[in-house]
Amino acid sequence: MNSYIKSVRNFYQFEGGENYEFAEKFCTVRHLEASRNAIVGMAREGFSHQGSLFRPHITLWFDLDLIIPESTIFSLVKSDKNVITGIYYTKRSAFPVISNEDKEGYLLTMTKYPFDIDFEVDFGAIGCMRIDVDVLKTLDAPYFSWQSLDKTRNYSEKDFYMRHHCKLMTEEVIFFKQIREKGHKVYVNPNLQCIHIGEKETGLQEYVNRYGG
């Protein structure tokens, strides 16, 4: 585990500073958009492995820069919700990667949330998520696309993290918007806490220290 954390931290440090433009172009945005679209397609249509065709009923999504407890995986599999995520926190600011959309279309980060019950959100934490294939089959391609919700304004990813209140998030914005537009709900299980690996490990304790829980 220590060597894995070290390798992720090294990549995180590579993304910053003089390598930021290279990392943003080749390592952070478009490959996520393309790979996530491909995964949805495979889940919807089925895929072959060693001569057998697999047609999954659920999909589990985990980001590589997260430490995910084994119990979280089992909880996601056994959940009775067809779209549900765990929770983790941004690497620098330690605020939860969950948000709601206000009347003007701005994404409002939930710096406060209930700890004892599953709750509904507009945008969940895709890096620790379970979503049923039946839900994916109701969506229209492209499922993921890096874009602004307000075409007249051009915010970068850095602006989002600096402002915490803007009309651009990562490529899953239209994914979660479409899920809700198709009549499905997005839930968060606050008991499924993950650790985000950056220059240091950021988790529940850092969030509580900063926002008071």
Secondary structure as UniProt FT lines:
FT   HELIX           2..15
FT   HELIX           17..19
FT   HELIX           20..23
FT   HELIX           24..28
FT   HELIX           30..45
FT   STRAND          47..49
FT   TURN            50..51
FT   STRAND          52..54
FT   STRAND          58..62
FT   TURN            64..65
FT   STRAND          66..67
FT   HELIX           70..78
FT   STRAND          83..87
FT   TURN            91..93
FT   STRAND          99..101
FT   TURN            103..104
FT   STRAND          107..109
FT   STRAND          119..121
FT   TURN            126..127
FT   STRAND          128..132
FT   HELIX           133..136
FT   TURN            137..138
FT   TURN            151..152
FT   HELIX           157..163
FT   STRAND          165..166
FT   TURN            171..172
FT   HELIX           173..181
FT   TURN            182..183
FT   STRAND          186..193
FT   STRAND          195..197
FT   STRAND          201..202
FT   HELIX           204..211
//
